[in-house]
Amino acid sequence: MTGPEPQNETSMRCPTCDVGQLHFQIVTERFPYEDDGKEVMVVAEDVPVDICDNPECREQLSGPEAARIRHMAICRAL
């Protein structure tokens, strides 16, 4: 009997596709944000994410630190 595949901090199996591996990256994100009917472009820098290396998936997962960085970028843009 074999157990689950070993996981380490730098690479985990993608929970979305269960095929690819997640790899940690620091990225810059650009996205539109609407406030009171006006759309502004937001730039969030140094966002920590885990990205799936499966070309058919490319899921991007993030946690509370990424949410905080995005929120602060929205505040600055407004």
C-alpha positions in Angstrom: 0.0 0.0 0.0 1.3 3.4 -0.9 0.4 6.7 0.8 -0.2 10.1 -0.7 2.5 11.6 -2.7 5.0 13.6 -0.6 4.4 17.4 -0.7 7.0 20.1 0.1 6.8 23.8 0.6 8.0 24.7 -2.9 5.7 22.4 -4.9 2.3 21.0 -4.1 -0.2 19.3 -6.4 -2.8 21.6 -7.8 -6.2 21.1 -6.1 -8.0 22.3 -9.2 -6.7 19.9 -11.8 -4.9 17.4 -9.6 -2.3 17.1 -12.4 0.0 20.1 -12.2 2.3 21.3 -9.5 1.9 24.7 -7.7 4.9 27.0 -7.8 5.2 30.1 -5.6 5.7 33.4 -7.5 5.6 37.1 -6.7 3.6 38.9 -9.4 2.3 42.3 -10.5 -1.5 42.3 -11.1 -3.5 44.8 -13.2 -7.2 44.7 -13.0 -10.2 47.1 -13.4 -12.2 48.1 -10.3 -15.5 49.9 -10.4 -16.5 52.4 -7.7 -19.7 54.5 -8.0 -20.0 53.8 -11.7 -16.5 54.8 -12.4 -13.9 52.3 -13.5 -10.2 52.7 -12.5 -7.3 50.5 -13.4 -5.6 49.0 -10.3 -2.0 47.9 -10.2 -1.1 45.6 -7.3 2.7 44.9 -7.0 4.5 42.1 -5.1 1.4 39.8 -4.9 2.3 36.3 -3.5 0.6 33.5 -5.5 0.9 29.8 -6.2 0.5 29.1 -10.0 -0.2 25.6 -11.5 2.3 24.5 -14.1 -0.2 22.5 -16.0 -0.7 24.4 -19.3 -4.4 23.3 -19.5 -5.1 24.6 -16.0 -2.8 27.5 -15.0 -4.9 28.1 -11.8 -3.6 30.9 -9.6 -4.2 30.5 -5.8 -3.6 33.2 -3.2 -4.2 33.8 0.4 -4.8 36.6 2.9 -1.6 38.5 2.3 -2.4 38.7 -1.4 -5.9 40.0 -0.5 -4.4 42.7 1.7 -2.0 43.8 -1.0 -4.9 44.0 -3.6 -7.0 45.9 -1.1 -4.3 48.5 -0.5 -3.8 48.9 -4.2 -7.5 49.5 -4.7 -7.4 52.1 -1.9 -4.4 53.9 -3.6 -6.1 53.8 -7.0 -9.3 55.4 -5.6 
